[in-house]
C-alpha cells in the first residue's frame, strides 16, 4: 500500500502522475487539480499602454488581402459595445513592398493615430519564419508528409532573404534563425514522432478516449452513460446493468435508490463502484491529455518569444495533427496576446490532410469488452465530428486571431506550405483599451461602409483583473529577486534527477496543510498554490524553468488526513549539460498572498 500522502509527480516533459493512496483513501479529482507550463522570463510583459492589440486581415473572395483602408473604415465591438480605437497602423507585406520598391519606404514602428490622420505604415524589409512541428500530437505518417512538404517549400517557395528556424513540440528549438537552407533542411528531415497520447485512454476497457474523457469531466451525461454501459460488459465483470433508461442525474449521483438496491437490474452496489471508477479513469485520462496539450502550448509560446526578438515580418507556421485544448482558453489567449504584441502572424496546417475515420474502432486496438453495447457505438458515432473539430480548435483560433490562415481538409500539403508561407500584403493593427473586470470579452471587428468576403481578427480577450495581476506580478518579481521570504508553510528538498542519461535535479515540496490559510465554501476548504522554479547559470543567464498551479478543494476527511501527513510534490528540472547552477524556487498561496522563496547553488551531474 502506498504512503497516505498524495504524490504529485511534476515532470519537465509535462507528465503529471497523481499517485493516489489506498482505495479507502482515494482523493477525488475535483479536490486536487494541477496546471503547468514552461516558465520563461521573456513572457513577463508589463504593458504600459495597456492596449488590446487586434491584427486584422481583410480578404476578397479569392483570399487576397485588401489594402487602402483607413482607421475610419473599422469598427470594434467589445461584448456588443462600440469601442474607440486608440491605436491604428498598417503593416505592408514583403511581396507588396517588393512590387513598390521604387517608392520611398515609410518609417517603421507603428504609432497611435487619431481618426482621419494618415496612419503609420510598417514595411518589413525581411522575414523571420519559425516552422513548428508538433511531433507529439502527429502520427509518424502524417508528420513525414508534412516534413517532405516543408522541405520542398524550403527549396522552392522561400525568399533568399528569409531567416528560418525549426522548432518541435518535444524538443523546442532545433535550429536557430538562419538564411542558410542547408541546416534547416537537415533538421526538418531528422524530426521523428514522439507520441505521448493514448488512443484509447489509460485502460482498454472501458475504452475512454481523450475527447470522451474531456466530455465526462465536463459533465456530459450521455458520454458517461455510454462508457458505464461499456464497463459493465468488460470481460472480467459479467455484470448486467442496462442504464439506458436512467436519467442523467441518477447516473451522476449513483447513491440513488434504484442504483443502491443490491437486487436492482442495474447491478446495485457494483454499479456505484463502476460509475465512480469510470469517472476516475476519465479524470486521469483528461488530466494526462491536458498536461500534454499544455506542454505543446508552452512550446508554441516559447517559439513566439524567440520570434519576438527577430527582425522584419514575423511568421509562425504550426504543423500538427491536432491536439485537444479543451478548457485551456486562458493559455491560448496568453499566446495570442503574446503573438499580437510581438506582431507575429500564426498560420496553421492540419497535417492529417483530408482525413476520414470510420465509426468503428481500429483493428489494432485490444478489445476486452464481451459485446460492445449499442448505446456506446451510437455515442462514439455521434461525437466523431465534434472530436475532429476539437483537435483543430486551438490551431484555428491562433490563425484567426493573428491574421493567419488555417489549411485543413486538403491532402496537398505542398500547396498548404506555399499558401501559408505567403505574408499577407496588408495587415491592419488596431488597438483598444481593455476593461478591468477579469472576464472574457468577445470582440467583433467590422467594416463601416466597405465590403469584404471575410476578415481575420482576434475573437476576444481576457480582461485583466487588478487583484490577480498584482498577485501574479508579485510572484514573478520574487523570481527575479534575491531575498528569502518564508511565509508559506513549505519544506523544499533537493536530490539528483533519476531520468536516464539526463542531467537534472528533483525539487520536492512538502506543504504544511494545517498551517495554510484556507477559505471555506460549504464543506470544502479552498486554496491555490502557485509555484515557479528556475535554473540559471551563476552569472545570471536563464537556463530553464517551469511554473505550476495547484488548486485545492478539500473535503473534511481529506483535509484531516493531509493535516497529519502533509502534501508533497516532486518536480524534475532537466538541463542540457552538467555543471553548477543557481536554483530559485518561489511559492505563493492565493488567500493572503503570502510568499516563500529559496535560492540554492547546486552541482548537477
N, C-alpha and C positions, 0 to 999 in steps of 0.2 A: 504493500500500500504506500502511496506517495505521501510525503510530508504534507500536513494540512495547511500549507502555505501556498497560495497561488503563485506559480512561477510564470512571469510574463517574459518570454524569450524574445528580445528585440534584436534582430539580426540586421547587419548592414545591408544585406540584399533585400531588405524589407519583408522578411518572412517572420511573421509573428505566430508563435505557437503557444496557445494557452494550455498549460499543463494543469489539469484540474485535480482536486483532492479525490478522496474515495467517493464512490457513488452516493453514499449517505450525506456527503458534504458538498455536492455539486453546486457550483456557482452559476446562476442563471446568466445568459449572455447579456441581459439588459442591466446587470449590476456592474459590470466592468467592460467598458468599450474603449478601444485604443485606435488612434490615428497617428500616422507618422509620415515624414517626408524628409528628403535631404535638406540640410541647412547650408546656406551659402551667404557670406557677408554681403554680396552684391545685391541680394534680394531685399535688403532692408532699405526701402526707398522712402525718404521723408519729402513729400512733395509740398513745396512752399505754395505753389499756385493752387493746389487742391482742385485740379480740373479732372473731370471725367473725359478722357480722350475717346473720340469716336472717329474711326477711319471709315470712310465711305467710298465705295466704288460704284459708279452709276454705269450701267451697261445697256446696250441696244439689243435688238432681237438676235443678233449674231454673236453676242457675248463680248463685243468690243466695248472698251470703256469710253465714256463720253467726256469730252473736255469743254471748256468755255463757260463753266458755271461759276457763279459768284456766291458770296455769303447770303445775299438776299434770296437766292433760289432755294435755300434749305430751311426746313422747319423741324425742330426736335421736340417730341412729346415725351415727358417723363411721367409714367403712370397716368397718361392721358392729358397731362397738363403741359401747356406750351412753355418752353424754357428759352431764355435769352442766350444766344451764342456769345460766349466771352472770348473765344479764340477761333481763328479760321486761317487755314493755309492750304496750298495746293502742292502736291508732290508730283513731279513730272518723271515718268519712267525713262529708263535709259534708251529704249528704242525710239521714243519720241524726241529725246534730246539729240540723238544721232541724226535724225531727219532734219533737225533745225540747227545743226552745229555751226552754221554760218552766222547765226544771230548771237548777240552777247548773252551770256548766261546770267540770269538773276542771281542775287546773293542768296546763300543758304541760310539755315537757322530760321525756321518759321516763327513768326511772332503774332500775337493777337492783333486783330484789326477791327475797326469799327465798321458797322454796316455801311455799305456804299463806298468804302475806300478800297483801293487796289490791294489785293491780298499778297502776302509774301509767297514766293514760289521757290520750291526746293528742286534742284536739278542734280540728282546724284551722279557724279562723274564715273562711278564704278559700282559693282555689285558684290556683296558678300552673301554667299548662299551656304546654308547648312543642310546637308542631306541626313535626315534622321531615319534610321531603320529600326523598327520595333521588332527585334529578334526574339522577344519574349512572347508576344501575342500572335505571331505569324507562323504558320506552318512552314516546314522546310521547303516544300514545293513552291508555295506562293512567294516565300522570301527569295528563292533563287530566281524566279521570273522577274521580280522587282529589281534584283541586282543586275540582271542582264539588261533590262531596260534602262537602268541608271547608267550603266557603263556605255551603252550606245548614245545616251544623251551627252555624256561627258565627251565623247569622241566627235559628235556631230552637231549638238544643239547649243552648247555653251558658247559664251563670248570669250575670246582670248584674255580679256581683262578681268573676267570673273575670278574671285577668290573663293574657293570652295573648301569646306571642311566636312568630315564624316563623323557621325555620332551613332551610337547604338543604345538601345534601352538597357542592355545588360552591362555595358562597359563604359558608357559615357563617350567622351571624345576619343576618337581613334586616330584621326589625322587633323592637325591644326589647319587653319585657313591658309591656302596657298593657290597660286596661279599655275603651278606645275601639275599637269594632269596625271603624271605617272604615279605618284604616291596615292592619289585619290582612287585611281583605278585599281591599284593593288589592294587597297584597304577594302573597297567595296567587294572585290572578288573573294576576299578572305572571310567575310562575315558568315557565320553559321547560326542556325536557330538554337535558342536556349529556352525552350518552353518551360513555364512554371505553373501552368494551369492544368486542371483535371477536366477532361471532357464530361465525366460522369460524377464529378464531385469527389468527396473523400471516401465514399463507400460505393460498392456496386449494387447493393440492394438495401433500401430503395435507391435508385439512381436519381440523384438530385444535382442537376447541372448548376452552374454558377448563376445563370439567369433565373432558374426556378428558386434557388436559394434566396436571391435578392427579393423575389416576389413574396416568398414566405416570410422573410424577416420584416417586410413591409406590409404584413397582414393581408395578403391575398388569400382569401379563404378557399377559393376554387383550386388553387395550386396545392395548398396544404392538404385538402381533401383527397386530391388525386395521388399525392405521394404517400399519405397514410394508407390509402387503399392498396397501393403497390406494396408497402411494407408488410401488410397483413398476408401477402402472398409470397413473401420471401421463403426460400427453401427450408430454412431451419425453424420456421414459426408454426405453420399449419393452423392459422387462426382464421375463423370465419368472422369477418367484420365488414359487412356491406354498409358503408357510411354514406351512400349516395343520397339517402333521404334526410340526412341530418342538416339542420340549419347551420349556417356558418358560426353563429355564436356558440352552438353546442360543441362543435369541434374545437373552437378556440378555448373553450372552458370545459375540459373533459371531466370535470368533477360533477357534471350534471347527473340527474337521477338515471337517465337512460343509459349513460355510459358506465356509471359506477356500479350498476347492478350486475353481479357476477353471472347471473343467469340470463342476461340480455343477449340478443343476437349480435350485439356489437363487440363482444369479447370482454365485457366487464372491465376489471382492473387491468387486464392485459392491454386493452386498447388505450387506456390512460397512459400507460408506460410507452406504448408505440407512438402516441401523439407527441409526448414530451421528447422522446428520442429523435423523432423526425425533425422537430423544431430545433433541437440542439445540433443535429447534423447540418441542417440548413444554415444555422447561425455560424458554425465553424467554417463551412464552405464559403459563405459570403465574406466572412472576416478575412479569410486567406485571399480570396479573389480581390477584395477591396485593397488589401495591402500591396498586392502585386500591381494593381492599377495605380495606386498612389506612387509606387516606385517609378512606373512609366511616366506618370505626370511630372514627378520630380525631376526625372532626367530631361524631359522636354523643357521644363522651366530652367534648368541649368544650361541647356542649349541656347535658350533665349538670352540668358545672362552673357554667354560667350558672344552671341551675335551683337548684343548691345554695345560691345567695345570695338566693333569693326566699322570701317569707313563705308561710305556710299549707301546704296539701297540695300536693305537687309531682308532676306527671304529665308524662311524655314520651310522645308518640304518634308512632311511626315509620310513615310510609307509604312503601313500597318495593316494587318489582317483584321484589326478592330479589337477593342477591349471594353469591358463593361465599366462605366464610370459611375453608374447608379446615383448615390447620394453625395457625390464629390463635387457638387456645384461650386462650393466655395473655393476648392482647389483650382477648378477650371477658370473661375473668374479672376483669381490671382494671376494665373498665367496670361490671361487675356489682357489684364491691366498692365502687366509687366511688358508684354509684347507691344501694346499700343504706346506706352511711354517710350520704348526703345525704337519705335517706328519699324517694327518687324511684321512683315506680311507672312501669314501662315497658310500654306497650301497643303492639302491632304489627299493622299492617294490610297484607295482601298485595294490592297494587294490581292484580295480574293478574286477580283475581276467580276465577270458575270457569273455570280455564284448561285447555285441551286442546291437545295438539300431536301431529300425525301422526308416524309413524316416518320418513317421507321428508324430505329436505332442502327448504328453502324454494326456490320457483321464482325468487326474486330473487337467489339466490346464483350466483356464477360457478362453473361446473363445468369443471375442467380434466382430470378423470380420464377415460380412454378407456372404461372399464367399471367400475362400482362393484362390488367383489368381494362375494360373498355373505357372507363372514365379517365384512366391515366393516358391512354392513347389519344383520346379526344382532346385532353388538356394540352398534351405536347404538340398536337397538330394546330390547335388554336393559337398557341403562343409563339409559333415558329416565326411568323413575320415580324412580330414585335421584338423578338430576340435579335434578329438580324439587323433591325434598325437601331437597336440599343447599343450594339457593339461599335457602331459607327457614329454614335451621337456626339462624343467628345471631339472627334476629328471634324465633323460637320460644323460644330459650334466654333471651333478655333478658326476655321476658314471663313465662316460667315461673319465673325466678329472682328476680324482684322483686315477685311478686304481681299481675302484669298478665295480660292476655289476648292471644291471637293470633286474629285474624279472617282466615280464608282460605277458599278454595273457595266463594266466595259473590259473586255479581255485584252484590248490593245494598250498595254502598259507603256509601250514606246510613245504612243500618242499622249498618254497621260503625263509622262515626264516632260515632253515638249510643251504641252499646253500649260502645265503648272509652272514650268520654268520660266515662262514669259512674264516679265514685270508689267503690271497694269500701266497703261500710258498715263492715266490720270487717277490720282487718289486724293480725295478731299479730307483734310484733317480738321474736325470740328471739336470744340471744347465747351462744356457747360459746367457750372458749379454744382457739386453734389449736395444732397441733403445730409443730415447728421443723425438719422433715426436708426441706423444699424439694420435697415430692412433692404430687401431686394427690390429694385426699381426697374420696371420694364421701359425700354427705350423704343421709340419709333421715329425713324428719320423719313421724311417725305419731301418731295419737291412741291414748291408752292404753285408754280404755273406751268412748268415744263413737264414733259412726259418721258418715261424710260420703261424699258421692258422689265427690268428688275434692278434692285440695289442690294449691295452687300454692306451691312453695317452691324455694329455691336447691338445685340438684342437687349442688354440690360447691364446693371451693375449692382454690387452690394454696397450700400451706403456705409460710410464709416460710423462707428459708434464711439462717441467721445470717451466713455469709460473703458471700453475694450481696447481702443487704440492706446490709451495711456498705459494700461497694464502691459500690452504687448511691447510697447516702446521701452518700458522699464525692464522687461525681461531681456530684450536684445541689447539694451545699454549695458546691462550687467555682464553679458557675454564678453563685451569688449573691455570691461573694467578689470581691476586687479584686486579689489577688496574681497573680503570673505565673510559676507553676512551669514548668520546662522539662525534663521527664523523658522524654517520649516523643519519639522522633526524627521530627519532622514539620515541614514548612515550610508556612506559611499565607500565601497571596497573595490580594489583593483587586482586583477590577475591576468596572466598571459592568455591570449586567444588560443582556442583549440581547433580553429579552422585549418585543415591540412594544407601545407605548402603556401600559407598566407601569413603575413606579418600583421599583428593587431593586438588589441587589448580588450578585455572584458570588464565593463563597468557594472558593478552590482549596486542597486539602490534598494534599501530596506526602509520603508516608510513606517513611522510610528503612528498607526491609525488612530489610536485612542487620544493622541495629542493634536490631531488635525481639527481645524475649526469648521466642522460640517454645518451645513444648513439642513433643516428638516422640511420634508414635504410628505404629508400623510405618514406612512410608516417607513419612509426611506430617509437615509442620510446622504446628502448630495455634496460632492466636492469635485473639483477638476484640477489635476496636476499637470503642469507643463514642464517639459524637460528639454534642455539643449545641451549637447556635448560636442566640443570641438577639439580637434588635434591640430596643433600648429608647430612649425619649426621654432627653435629657440630664438631665432631672430625676428619672429613675429609673422612669418609667412604662413598663410592658411593652407592646410592640407586637406582635411575632410571634416565633416560634421553631420549631425542629424538632430532633428527636433521631433518631439512626440507629445501627444496629449492623451491623458488617461482620465476618462470621465467615470466617476464612481457614483452609483445609485444603490446603496447597500441596504438590504433588509436587516431587521434587528438581529437575527441569528448569524448572518454573515458578518455584521459589524462586531458582534461579540467575539466571534472566532478570530477575526483578524486583529482585534484589540490585544489578544493574547499572543498571537504568532507573528504579527507584522505582515506587511505586503511587500513582496520582493520582486524585482525585475532585473534581468541581466541584459546588457546592451553591448554588442560586439562592434567595435570600430576597426576597420582594416586600413592599412596604409600601404603604399606601393613598395616601400623598402624599409629595412631595419634601420634603427637609429635612435637618437634621443629627441623626444618631443615634449611639448607642453600641452597638458590636458586641462581644459576648462569645462567644468560642469556647473550648470545653473538650474535650479528647481524653483518653480513658483506655484503657489496654491491660489485659487481664484476667489475665496471667500473674503479674506482680509488682505489679499495681495502681498503676502509675505514671501520673502526670498531666502534661499540658501545657495551659496556658491562655494566652489573649491577649485584651487589651482594646484596641479601636480606636475613636476618634471619627471618623466618616466623613460626608461630604456625599453624599446620594443625590439625583440629579436625574431 
